[in-house]
């Protein structure tokens, strides 16, 4: 089985988000970048599914050279090989289009993405990839198993869950529950240095969106502290002042 | 030119997030001096469909086809894109729900449309451009995005636009679309609905518990509080990581982002990753025994105290308030 895992390079979850150039650019200064946590789950499941010489795991990233430490981490965790499409990821459409072109030339049995990236939170790449490749796509997957040429997934729906079976190949966006993220061991870290990391150039594509600027949420007012013995006062405040109950 | 709104149903009924999205789409149609067409897929009753008129839908395309009774995003995307083409709709609006997140990207590709996901306010079209504010960095910021394509798809964050009622009636028209043959590869084996639970992403009130509750056996009082308030249950990441509560209740940067009117955090210290997913809540109440817990810095109301003493008292106070109401 050949599995492709799409990975994003995102600011660490503890990052305080700030912007420069009149709020038009993300401030990279001092920010540590990591493998997107949802992509780590996808990668962990891909490694489990191919365990014991049962196939290969390719990770693909659309990014400039600065993303290579994140790609090497994916290799250290256990991916077989990596591909970097050498471009700034303009938006989800741009990323999905580049990956789709690669997949058209190099087919896979299963394509995994995280359910969303923790920077732009779009949940867009898996659906766009599915459409561009004319493959089924399922997002927010909580469980994923393969039996022969069929994949069974459990996905989250409003107020419940749904279990689907789909013939491979598919594109799947994974969430917590699918697998526990894996931590690279020393052997993995050493072998990652010699695993193939192929850099390819992007294809030209029209773009449909531009980020013009960013805003940070307005600061909240000071907390009103209420004594633990005055819970009725809290209820009154929520009713009379905040008007939320 | 027109605006098309996909009206998602749950069990053949429309939820608040659908009415929000219809109200939002109606306002966009108003901005563009054009009409709003709704599309519904499934076995929704005529009375339920007619109710969409109250929120501004002038025409409702009703797709009732046995093949489309289950949500298959490939097929639904084909049908919605076909409806957009039939109606000449250059703007398609969808709720940014679990289903919407699977649908919107496929529709955007079909229509070669820019997609603004997680929109939190009406588009700004004053400059002749089409500019949408959306959430980014898991609620730590917003991105102001210009859609430069002729067609546009917007998915609306739940609880970010108020339901607006109008006095209008909608015309219901059957729409005989059925998707493409290749759209039906996925087969739904089972749907498990927790009918008594309030859906977390579009809940008005969320009651959330953290490590301070010490174990899953102590969740009874949290559930009772949520039940009294008609709230959805949620938890912090360590709680779901420890298996005390299901992953589906985990809110935060690597869980579900929520924006309810009221978020009550019990025994949660407020790590930056948790705050990222809840900071757009309108009102935040924090109950924690540590007065230095970072959550108090972003809370509107706080009680410093042991959850095991405070929550039962709060339950009693709410019961009393309800008895008087």
Interface residues (C-beta under 8 A of the other chain):
Chain A: X11 X13 X14 X16 X17 X19 X37 X38 X92 X93 X96 X116 X118 X119 X120 X121 X122 X123 X124 X125 X126 X127 X128 X130 X131 X132 X134 X136 X137 X138 X139 X140 X142 X152 X155 X156 X157 X158 X159 X160 X161 X162 X163 X164 X165 X166 X167 X170 X173 X175 X176 X177 X207 X208 X209 X210 X211 X212 X213 X214 X215 X216 X217 X220 X221 X223 X224 X225 X226 X227 X228 X229 X231 X232 X234 X235 X236 X237 X238 X239 X242 X244 X245
Chain B: X8 X10 X15 X71 X73 X74 X77 X97 X98 X99 X101 X102 X103 X104 X105 X106 X108 X109 X110 X112 X113 X114 X115 X116 X117 X118 X131 X133 X135 X136 X137 X138 X139 X140 X141 X142 X143 X144 X145 X146 X147 X148 X149 X182 X185 X186 X187 X188 X189 X190 X191 X192 X193 X194 X195 X197 X199 X201 X202 X204 X205 X229 X240 X247 X248 X250 X253 X254 X255 X257 X261 X262 X272 X273 X276 X279 X280 X282 X283 X284 X285 X286 X296 X297 X298 X299 X300 X301 X302 X303 X304 X305 X306 X309 X310 X313 X314 X316 X317 X318 X320 X321
